[in-house]
């Protein structure tokens, strides 16, 4: 017997028939003798509609009321799945985030989980054999109002619940069969991985892979929660996200990710003096704008050009923030480019092998692709290129690192 948290994403509960399919999978685990808790997302498209209604009411809406509205999508799904489970003879009860409670900080719209009080759920699972169907994406803030965790937050809800319940595994059901070496829609020869290390998955998620939300992987790594990514629509084995020590043969490169959600900003002729970077990036951080890749070029006349990337959606706010500090900084001008994309190669094997970056640079050069910005970590190399080259770059790199399936 095991204790399992099963999470179903929006496409897996998109309509009543798919909710019945999810219920059948839960029933199978219960009949195998396992204790089960389920975390659900809103039905596919529901959250987008709720967000659109908030925008229609007021572009500058109150974030607390926004959370009140958008959190209702998961409430509907949790109730429907509980009904579906009861219909097939499984004892089940739906729970909203505030009922458990899942306690979060007060950052409405992008809250972080502080604690989950799981004792009552554990009692019901153990003593009553009851399945807890929990709303993902939402919690209870310090002001006793509903909070939401940001897009993709149901993954984080599931991992956090698995940690709180001391679950043996957290199964993330989605519309793909697992984690692939790259996007199979771009590279037909992409391979599904049997296992991937937390660090690799975290890097892949942070640079564009959409399989798991970054914060959920971060939490899984911190709490040592074994995560399995698998399909709601087939019975094929999935991909286990585990500690690096569980992976016997560490590939040089585990996967290639890309992101089209990038915008490049260049600040020209910035005075080259101590503290200038803090004066620029401090206000951006204060505006909750995440800066990613950064490169600085020092000129001979005592000025410097500074280039960095931000999420494309944050570009207008970033430009407005920088315009507000122009007099204090004394730069000449700002230029922005939306037509860029980031491509990254990731693998724990990079720690013990040289030449990963040079292979990347050589491969892109052979395809005539110019590199605009470079960023590296211990197990990742990322480059910024023109958006029109992204598919060519991903295919070429996938072949160059020997990732193509036979």
C-alpha positions as CSV (number, residue, x, y, z in Angstrom):
1,X,0.0,0.0,0.0
2,X,1.2,3.5,-0.9
3,X,0.0,7.0,-0.3
4,X,-0.3,8.8,-3.6
5,X,-1.2,12.3,-4.7
6,X,-2.7,12.4,-8.2
7,X,-2.9,15.7,-10.0
8,X,-5.0,16.2,-13.1
9,X,-4.4,19.2,-15.3
10,X,-6.9,21.2,-17.3
11,X,-6.9,19.1,-20.4
12,X,-7.3,16.0,-18.3
13,X,-10.6,17.3,-16.8
14,X,-11.7,19.4,-19.8
15,X,-15.2,18.0,-20.0
16,X,-17.5,15.5,-18.1
17,X,-16.2,12.5,-20.1
18,X,-12.6,13.3,-19.2
19,X,-13.5,13.8,-15.6
20,X,-15.0,10.3,-15.7
21,X,-11.8,9.1,-17.1
22,X,-9.8,10.7,-14.3
23,X,-12.2,9.1,-11.8
24,X,-11.6,5.7,-13.3
25,X,-7.8,6.2,-12.8
26,X,-8.3,7.2,-9.2
27,X,-10.6,4.2,-8.7
28,X,-7.9,1.9,-10.0
29,X,-5.4,3.2,-7.5
30,X,-7.9,2.9,-4.6
31,X,-8.8,-0.7,-5.5
32,X,-5.0,-1.5,-5.6
33,X,-5.1,-0.7,-1.9
34,X,-3.5,2.8,-2.0
35,X,-4.5,5.9,0.0
36,X,-5.2,8.6,-2.6
37,X,-5.6,12.4,-2.6
38,X,-6.3,14.2,-5.8
39,X,-5.5,17.8,-6.9
40,X,-7.4,19.2,-9.8
41,X,-7.0,22.2,-12.1
42,X,-9.9,24.1,-13.7
43,X,-11.4,22.6,-16.8
44,X,-9.4,23.6,-19.9
45,X,-10.1,27.2,-20.9
46,X,-12.1,28.0,-17.7
47,X,-9.4,30.1,-16.1
48,X,-8.7,32.1,-19.3
49,X,-12.4,33.0,-19.4
50,X,-12.5,34.1,-15.8
51,X,-9.4,36.2,-16.3
52,X,-10.9,37.8,-19.4
53,X,-14.0,38.7,-17.4
54,X,-11.9,40.4,-14.8
55,X,-10.0,42.4,-17.4
56,X,-13.3,43.4,-19.1
57,X,-14.7,44.7,-15.8
58,X,-11.6,46.7,-15.1
59,X,-8.0,46.5,-16.5
60,X,-6.7,47.7,-13.1
61,X,-8.8,45.3,-11.0
62,X,-8.3,44.6,-7.3
63,X,-6.0,41.5,-7.0
64,X,-8.1,40.2,-4.1
65,X,-11.3,40.2,-6.1
66,X,-9.4,38.7,-9.1
67,X,-8.4,35.8,-6.9
68,X,-12.0,35.4,-5.7
69,X,-13.1,35.1,-9.4
70,X,-10.4,32.9,-10.9
71,X,-10.3,30.4,-8.0
72,X,-13.8,29.3,-8.8
73,X,-12.7,27.2,-11.8
74,X,-11.0,24.6,-9.6
75,X,-13.9,24.5,-7.2
76,X,-16.2,23.4,-10.0
77,X,-13.8,20.6,-11.1
78,X,-13.2,19.3,-7.6
79,X,-17.0,19.0,-7.0
80,X,-17.6,17.2,-10.3
81,X,-14.7,14.8,-9.8
82,X,-16.0,14.0,-6.3
83,X,-19.4,13.3,-7.7
84,X,-17.9,11.1,-10.4
85,X,-16.0,9.1,-7.9
86,X,-19.1,8.6,-5.7
87,X,-21.0,7.4,-8.7
88,X,-18.5,4.6,-9.3
89,X,-18.5,3.5,-5.7
90,X,-15.5,5.4,-4.3
91,X,-15.9,7.4,-1.0
92,X,-14.8,10.9,-1.9
93,X,-15.1,14.5,-0.6
94,X,-14.0,17.7,-2.3
95,X,-12.0,20.3,-0.4
96,X,-11.2,23.9,-1.3
97,X,-7.9,25.4,-0.4
98,X,-9.2,27.4,2.6
99,X,-11.0,24.4,4.1
100,X,-7.8,22.3,4.6
101,X,-6.3,25.0,5.0
102,X,-3.5,25.6,2.5
103,X,-1.9,28.7,4.0
104,X,-0.1,31.1,1.7
105,X,1.5,34.6,1.9
106,X,-0.6,37.6,0.9
107,X,0.7,38.1,-2.6
108,X,-2.6,37.8,-4.4
109,X,-2.4,36.4,-7.9
110,X,1.1,34.9,-7.3
111,X,1.0,33.6,-3.7
112,X,3.4,31.2,-2.2
113,X,2.5,28.3,0.0
114,X,3.6,28.6,3.6
115,X,2.1,25.6,5.2
116,X,-0.6,22.8,4.7
117,X,-2.4,21.3,7.7
118,X,-2.9,17.8,6.4
119,X,-3.8,15.9,9.6
120,X,-7.5,15.7,8.9
121,X,-6.9,14.5,5.3
122,X,-4.5,11.8,6.5
123,X,-7.1,10.7,9.1
124,X,-9.9,10.4,6.5
125,X,-7.6,8.7,3.9
126,X,-6.3,6.2,6.5
127,X,-9.4,5.5,8.7
128,X,-12.3,6.1,6.3
129,X,-10.6,5.2,3.0
130,X,-11.9,8.5,1.7
131,X,-10.4,10.1,-1.4
132,X,-9.7,13.9,-0.8
133,X,-10.3,15.9,-4.0
134,X,-8.5,19.2,-3.4
135,X,-8.6,22.3,-5.5
136,X,-5.2,23.2,-6.9
137,X,-4.0,26.8,-7.6
138,X,-5.6,28.3,-4.5
139,X,-5.0,28.8,-0.8
140,X,-5.8,31.0,2.2
141,X,-3.9,34.3,2.8
142,X,-3.1,36.0,6.1
143,X,-6.1,38.3,5.4
144,X,-8.4,35.2,5.5
145,X,-9.2,35.7,1.8
146,X,-8.7,33.2,-1.1
147,X,-5.4,33.5,-2.8
148,X,-4.1,32.0,-6.1
149,X,-0.7,30.7,-6.9
150,X,-0.2,32.0,-10.4
151,X,-0.6,30.1,-13.7
152,X,0.4,26.5,-13.5
153,X,0.0,26.7,-9.7
154,X,-1.9,23.4,-9.4
155,X,1.4,21.6,-10.0
156,X,2.8,23.4,-6.9
157,X,-0.3,22.6,-5.0
158,X,0.1,18.9,-5.7
159,X,3.7,18.7,-4.7
160,X,3.1,20.7,-1.6
161,X,0.2,18.4,-0.6
162,X,2.3,15.4,-1.3
163,X,5.0,16.7,1.1
164,X,2.4,17.6,3.8
165,X,0.8,14.1,3.5
166,X,4.2,12.3,3.4
167,X,3.1,10.7,0.2
168,X,5.2,8.1,-1.5
169,X,4.7,9.7,-4.9
170,X,3.1,12.6,-6.7
171,X,1.6,11.7,-10.1
172,X,1.1,14.6,-12.5
173,X,-1.4,13.6,-15.2
174,X,-1.3,15.7,-18.3
175,X,-1.7,15.5,-22.1
176,X,1.8,14.2,-22.8
177,X,3.3,10.8,-21.9
178,X,6.2,12.2,-19.9
179,X,9.2,14.5,-20.2
180,X,10.9,14.4,-23.6
181,X,14.3,15.4,-24.7
182,X,12.7,18.3,-26.4
183,X,9.3,19.4,-27.8
184,X,8.1,16.5,-30.0
185,X,6.0,18.9,-32.0
186,X,9.2,20.4,-33.3
187,X,11.5,17.3,-33.3
188,X,9.8,14.1,-34.4
189,X,12.7,12.1,-33.0
190,X,12.4,13.5,-29.5
191,X,12.7,10.7,-26.9
192,X,10.8,10.2,-23.7
193,X,13.0,10.0,-20.6
194,X,12.5,7.3,-18.1
195,X,14.0,9.4,-15.3
196,X,15.3,12.9,-15.0
197,X,17.1,14.6,-12.1
198,X,15.3,17.4,-10.1
199,X,18.0,19.9,-11.1
200,X,17.7,19.1,-14.8
201,X,13.9,19.3,-14.7
202,X,14.2,22.6,-12.7
203,X,16.5,24.1,-15.3
204,X,14.3,22.8,-18.2
205,X,11.2,24.3,-16.6
206,X,12.8,27.6,-15.9
207,X,14.0,28.0,-19.5
208,X,10.8,27.2,-21.3
209,X,9.7,23.6,-20.9
210,X,6.0,23.6,-20.2
211,X,5.6,20.1,-18.6
212,X,5.9,21.2,-15.0
213,X,5.8,24.6,-13.3
214,X,9.2,25.8,-12.1
215,X,8.0,26.3,-8.5
216,X,6.6,22.8,-8.3
217,X,10.0,21.2,-9.3
218,X,11.8,23.5,-6.8
219,X,9.5,22.4,-4.0
220,X,9.8,18.7,-5.1
221,X,13.6,18.9,-4.9
222,X,13.6,20.7,-1.5
223,X,11.1,18.2,0.0
224,X,12.4,15.1,-1.8
225,X,9.0,14.3,-3.3
226,X,9.2,11.7,-6.1
227,X,7.2,13.1,-9.0
228,X,5.9,11.1,-12.0
229,X,4.7,12.8,-15.2
230,X,2.4,10.7,-17.3
231,X,-0.5,10.9,-19.7
232,X,-4.2,10.9,-18.7
233,X,-5.1,9.3,-22.0
234,X,-2.7,6.3,-22.3
235,X,-1.3,3.7,-19.9
236,X,2.2,4.2,-21.1
237,X,4.9,4.5,-18.4
238,X,5.7,8.1,-17.6
239,X,8.9,10.0,-16.5
240,X,10.1,10.0,-12.9
241,X,11.6,13.2,-11.5
242,X,14.0,12.0,-8.8
243,X,17.2,12.7,-7.0
244,X,20.3,12.6,-9.1
245,X,21.6,9.7,-7.1
246,X,18.8,7.5,-8.5
247,X,20.1,8.0,-12.1
248,X,22.8,5.5,-12.9
249,X,23.9,6.8,-16.3
250,X,24.0,10.6,-16.4
251,X,23.6,11.8,-20.0
252,X,25.8,14.7,-21.1
253,X,22.6,16.6,-22.2
254,X,19.2,15.6,-20.9
255,X,17.1,17.9,-23.0
256,X,16.8,21.1,-25.0
257,X,14.2,23.7,-24.1
258,X,13.1,26.9,-25.8
259,X,11.1,30.0,-24.9
260,X,9.4,32.5,-27.2
261,X,8.3,34.5,-24.2
262,X,11.4,36.8,-24.3
263,X,12.1,40.4,-25.0
264,X,15.5,42.1,-25.1
265,X,16.2,45.5,-23.7
266,X,19.4,47.5,-24.4
267,X,20.3,50.6,-22.4
268,X,22.8,52.6,-24.4
269,X,25.6,54.8,-23.1
270,X,25.1,54.2,-19.4
271,X,27.8,55.9,-17.2
272,X,30.3,53.3,-16.2
273,X,30.5,53.8,-12.4
274,X,30.2,51.6,-9.3
275,X,26.5,51.0,-8.3
276,X,25.1,51.6,-11.7
277,X,23.8,48.0,-12.1
278,X,22.1,48.2,-8.8
279,X,20.5,51.6,-9.7
280,X,19.0,49.9,-12.9
281,X,18.0,46.5,-11.7
282,X,16.8,47.6,-8.2
283,X,13.8,49.5,-9.6
284,X,13.0,46.6,-12.0
285,X,13.0,44.2,-9.1
286,X,10.8,46.6,-7.1
287,X,8.3,46.4,-10.0
288,X,8.3,42.6,-9.8
289,X,10.0,42.3,-13.2
290,X,12.2,39.2,-13.5
291,X,15.5,39.9,-15.4
292,X,17.1,36.9,-17.0
293,X,20.1,37.1,-19.3
294,X,22.5,40.1,-18.8
295,X,25.5,41.2,-20.8
296,X,27.5,44.5,-20.3
297,X,29.9,46.0,-22.9
298,X,32.3,48.7,-21.6
299,X,33.0,51.5,-24.1
300,X,36.2,53.6,-24.2
301,X,34.5,56.9,-23.3
302,X,33.5,55.9,-19.8
303,X,30.1,54.6,-20.7
304,X,28.7,51.1,-21.1
305,X,25.8,49.4,-23.0
306,X,23.8,47.0,-20.9
307,X,21.6,44.3,-22.5
308,X,19.2,42.0,-20.7
309,X,16.0,40.0,-21.2
310,X,12.6,40.2,-19.5
311,X,9.4,38.3,-20.0
312,X,7.6,39.6,-23.1
313,X,4.5,40.5,-21.1
314,X,6.6,42.6,-18.7
315,X,8.2,44.7,-21.5
316,X,5.9,47.7,-21.3
317,X,6.3,47.9,-17.5
318,X,10.0,47.5,-17.8
319,X,10.3,50.3,-20.3
320,X,8.1,52.6,-18.1
321,X,10.2,51.8,-15.1
322,X,13.4,52.6,-16.9
323,X,12.0,55.8,-18.3
324,X,11.2,56.9,-14.8
325,X,14.9,56.6,-13.7
326,X,16.5,58.1,-16.9
327,X,17.5,61.4,-15.3
328,X,18.9,59.6,-12.2
329,X,20.9,57.2,-14.4
330,X,21.9,59.5,-17.2
331,X,21.7,56.9,-20.1
332,X,21.3,58.0,-23.7
333,X,18.4,55.7,-25.0
334,X,16.6,52.4,-24.6
335,X,15.9,50.0,-27.4
336,X,13.7,46.9,-27.2
337,X,13.3,43.8,-29.4
338,X,10.4,41.4,-29.1
339,X,11.5,39.2,-32.0
340,X,13.9,37.1,-29.9
341,X,13.8,33.6,-28.4
342,X,15.9,31.6,-26.0
343,X,17.2,28.1,-26.5
344,X,18.9,26.1,-23.8
345,X,20.7,22.8,-23.4
346,X,20.5,21.2,-20.0
347,X,22.2,18.2,-18.4
348,X,23.9,17.2,-15.1
349,X,26.6,15.5,-17.2
350,X,28.0,19.0,-18.1
351,X,29.6,19.0,-14.6
352,X,32.1,16.4,-15.7
353,X,32.4,17.0,-19.4
354,X,34.0,19.9,-21.3
355,X,33.0,21.2,-24.8
356,X,29.2,21.4,-24.3
357,X,29.1,25.1,-25.0
358,X,31.5,24.9,-27.9
359,X,29.3,22.2,-29.5
360,X,26.3,24.5,-29.2
361,X,28.1,27.5,-30.6
362,X,29.6,25.6,-33.5
363,X,26.2,24.0,-34.4
364,X,24.4,27.3,-34.5
365,X,27.2,28.9,-36.5
366,X,27.0,26.1,-39.1
367,X,23.3,26.9,-39.5
368,X,24.0,30.6,-39.9
369,X,22.3,31.5,-36.6
370,X,23.7,34.6,-34.8
371,X,24.0,34.5,-31.0
372,X,22.9,37.7,-29.3
373,X,23.3,36.9,-25.6
374,X,24.8,33.9,-23.7
375,X,24.0,32.8,-20.2
376,X,25.3,29.7,-18.3
377,X,25.0,27.8,-15.1
378,X,26.6,24.6,-13.9
379,X,24.3,22.4,-15.9
380,X,22.8,24.7,-18.5
381,X,23.9,26.9,-21.5
382,X,21.3,29.3,-22.9
383,X,21.6,31.6,-25.9
384,X,19.3,34.3,-27.2
385,X,18.7,34.2,-31.0
386,X,16.3,35.6,-33.5
387,X,12.8,34.2,-33.0
388,X,12.6,33.0,-36.6
389,X,15.5,30.6,-36.1
390,X,14.1,28.8,-33.0
391,X,12.8,25.6,-34.7
392,X,16.0,25.2,-36.8
393,X,18.1,25.7,-33.7
394,X,16.3,23.1,-31.6
395,X,16.4,20.5,-34.4
396,X,20.1,21.1,-35.1
397,X,21.1,20.9,-31.4
398,X,19.0,17.9,-30.7
399,X,20.9,16.0,-33.4
400,X,24.3,17.5,-32.4
401,X,24.1,16.2,-28.9
402,X,23.0,12.7,-30.0
403,X,19.4,13.0,-28.6
404,X,17.6,11.8,-31.7
405,X,15.7,8.5,-31.3
406,X,16.7,5.6,-33.5
